[in-house]
Amino acid sequence: MSGRATFVGAGPGAADLITVRGARALERADIVVWAASLVHPDVLEYARDGATIVDSAELTLESTVDIYRRAVSEDLHVVRLHSGDPALWGAMQEQLDQCASLGLAVEVIPGVSSFSAAAAAVQRELTVPEIAQSVILTRLEGGKTPMPAGESVREFARHGTTMALFLSAARAKQLAEELQAGGYDADTPVVVAYRVTWPEELMLRCTIGTLAETVREHKLWKHTLFLVGPALDAHGTRSHLYHPGHFHGFRRAEREARAALRGRSG
């Protein structure tokens, strides 16, 4: 008897945004533990008839471990269904530690995070050449879980690149203040994404200066993330990768284009 646990990223909401591997894991599960307030119920359509469905809102870590312990003793397959990608704010590590102590075999299947779904919804690239080449994923400090030293929105904002901010909508005014204190201008573009890919999805555009007002007007206290940075409004740039002057192992550079590209880079 050994059993196993599979941690599956359910994606941002829409049932067809779960990975094929994640859907197949659900089809084989004896027990599915899911976050009912965060995962769209349509995702459960992949679970087989007869599977036991458990809402994680009713559980503590200790009672969740009891399910994993049962999986060991009864040779069951448990799927722990997380919203988005389980590696981001999923409280997964503490569960992995417990599974290891039980000798329970584990697999982790990634999922589509809501920040990338939001970028797709507004058809924007977050790493635009010459504008932003990094994406910072974080949340506003001061919530229920303490932030490590040095990880503040103000400090991250000093980079001036693209930021995706989770778990911060209830304190939007403070968030806007911290972003500006870190160096963003008040007119820096913002995408406000509420329940992205759900039927009630709401995608709004504003600026840091109007962020708090926008959140308050639409009463977006939960299930909301923010994309911030100049890349969200950038146009007219071009990458080197597909430039005729760029060469790599599969393509030779055009001589004149190469000279022009080198002059531009220098």
ChimeraX attribute file (.defattr): number of C-alpha atoms within 10 A of each C-alpha:
attribute: neighborCount
match mode: 1-to-1
recipient: residues
	/A:1	10
	/A:2	16
	/A:3	19
	/A:4	20
	/A:5	25
	/A:6	20
	/A:7	25
	/A:8	28
	/A:9	28
	/A:10	33
	/A:11	29
	/A:12	27
	/A:13	26
	/A:14	18
	/A:15	20
	/A:16	12
	/A:17	20
	/A:18	24
	/A:19	18
	/A:20	10
	/A:21	13
	/A:22	23
	/A:23	21
	/A:24	13
	/A:25	22
	/A:26	25
	/A:27	18
	/A:28	16
	/A:29	25
	/A:30	19
	/A:31	23
	/A:32	26
	/A:33	21
	/A:34	24
	/A:35	19
	/A:36	16
	/A:37	12
	/A:38	18
	/A:39	22
	/A:40	21
	/A:41	14
	/A:42	11
	/A:43	20
	/A:44	18
	/A:45	12
	/A:46	17
	/A:47	21
	/A:48	16
	/A:49	10
	/A:50	9
	/A:51	15
	/A:52	13
	/A:53	15
	/A:54	17
	/A:55	13
	/A:56	19
	/A:57	12
	/A:58	10
	/A:59	12
	/A:60	10
	/A:61	12
	/A:62	11
	/A:63	12
	/A:64	17
	/A:65	16
	/A:66	12
	/A:67	17
	/A:68	27
	/A:69	20
	/A:70	15
	/A:71	23
	/A:72	22
	/A:73	13
	/A:74	12
	/A:75	16
	/A:76	20
	/A:77	25
	/A:78	27
	/A:79	28
	/A:80	25
	/A:81	29
	/A:82	28
	/A:83	26
	/A:84	27
	/A:85	23
	/A:86	24
	/A:87	18
	/A:88	16
	/A:89	15
	/A:90	15
	/A:91	12
	/A:92	15
	/A:93	12
	/A:94	10
	/A:95	18
	/A:96	18
	/A:97	10
	/A:98	17
	/A:99	19
	/A:100	11
	/A:101	9
	/A:102	15
	/A:103	14
	/A:104	21
	/A:105	16
	/A:106	16
	/A:107	13
	/A:108	18
	/A:109	19
	/A:110	20
	/A:111	24
	/A:112	19
	/A:113	20
	/A:114	25
	/A:115	22
	/A:116	17
	/A:117	19
	/A:118	25
	/A:119	18
	/A:120	13
	/A:121	14
	/A:122	14
	/A:123	10
	/A:124	15
	/A:125	16
	/A:126	26
	/A:127	16
	/A:128	22
	/A:129	16
	/A:130	11
	/A:131	19
	/A:132	19
	/A:133	12
	/A:134	14
	/A:135	15
	/A:136	16
	/A:137	14
	/A:138	19
	/A:139	22
	/A:140	21
	/A:141	19
	/A:142	11
	/A:143	12
	/A:144	6
	/A:145	7
	/A:146	8
	/A:147	14
	/A:148	8
	/A:149	6
	/A:150	9
	/A:151	13
	/A:152	18
	/A:153	23
	/A:154	21
	/A:155	14
	/A:156	20
	/A:157	21
	/A:158	14
	/A:159	15
	/A:160	19
	/A:161	21
	/A:162	26
	/A:163	26
	/A:164	22
	/A:165	21
	/A:166	20
	/A:167	18
	/A:168	22
	/A:169	26
	/A:170	18
	/A:171	15
	/A:172	21
	/A:173	18
	/A:174	14
	/A:175	22
	/A:176	21
	/A:177	18
	/A:178	20
	/A:179	26
	/A:180	19
	/A:181	15
	/A:182	18
	/A:183	15
	/A:184	23
	/A:185	16
	/A:186	15
	/A:187	14
	/A:188	20
	/A:189	22
	/A:190	25
	/A:191	22
	/A:192	23
	/A:193	25
	/A:194	23
	/A:195	22
	/A:196	25
	/A:197	21
	/A:198	14
	/A:199	10
	/A:200	9
	/A:201	14
	/A:202	15
	/A:203	17
	/A:204	15
	/A:205	16
	/A:206	18
	/A:207	19
	/A:208	25
	/A:209	19
	/A:210	17
	/A:211	25
	/A:212	20
	/A:213	14
	/A:214	18
	/A:215	20
	/A:216	14
	/A:217	9
	/A:218	11
	/A:219	11
	/A:220	19
	/A:221	15
	/A:222	13
	/A:223	17
	/A:224	22
	/A:225	23
	/A:226	25
	/A:227	25
	/A:228	27
	/A:229	27
	/A:230	21
	/A:231	24
	/A:232	24
	/A:233	13
	/A:234	17
	/A:235	10
	/A:236	6
	/A:237	10
	/A:238	11
	/A:239	10
	/A:240	13
	/A:241	10
	/A:242	10
	/A:243	14
	/A:244	16
	/A:245	19
	/A:246	19
	/A:247	15
	/A:248	8
	/A:249	5
	/A:250	5
	/A:251	11
	/A:252	12
	/A:253	14
	/A:254	14
	/A:255	12
	/A:256	11
	/A:257	14
	/A:258	17
	/A:259	14
	/A:260	13
	/A:261	16
	/A:262	12
	/A:263	9
	/A:264	8
	/A:265	8
	/A:266	6
